[in-house]
């Protein structure tokens, strides 16, 4: 789930900052870069009968997640910029 403090996590802030570094504070560019990053995460469904919900840092660390995990990642990254 998206934690209240997730957007200030150092891993999240650093990742987002690196991704949008070339955007020169252009918000459309920033959103596009973060969206493209989220799309690059490998999609792997949860096992049948199990709902695993990963936070954004876990999804970045593991490099994979299901739709919910990637949505949480994108929302957290967007909240950090």
Buried (B, 14 or more C-beta within 10 A) or exposed (E): EBEEEBBEBEEBBEBBEEBBEEBEEEEEEBBBBBBEBBEEBEEEEBEEEEEEEBBBBBBBEEEEBBEBBBBBBBBBBBBBB
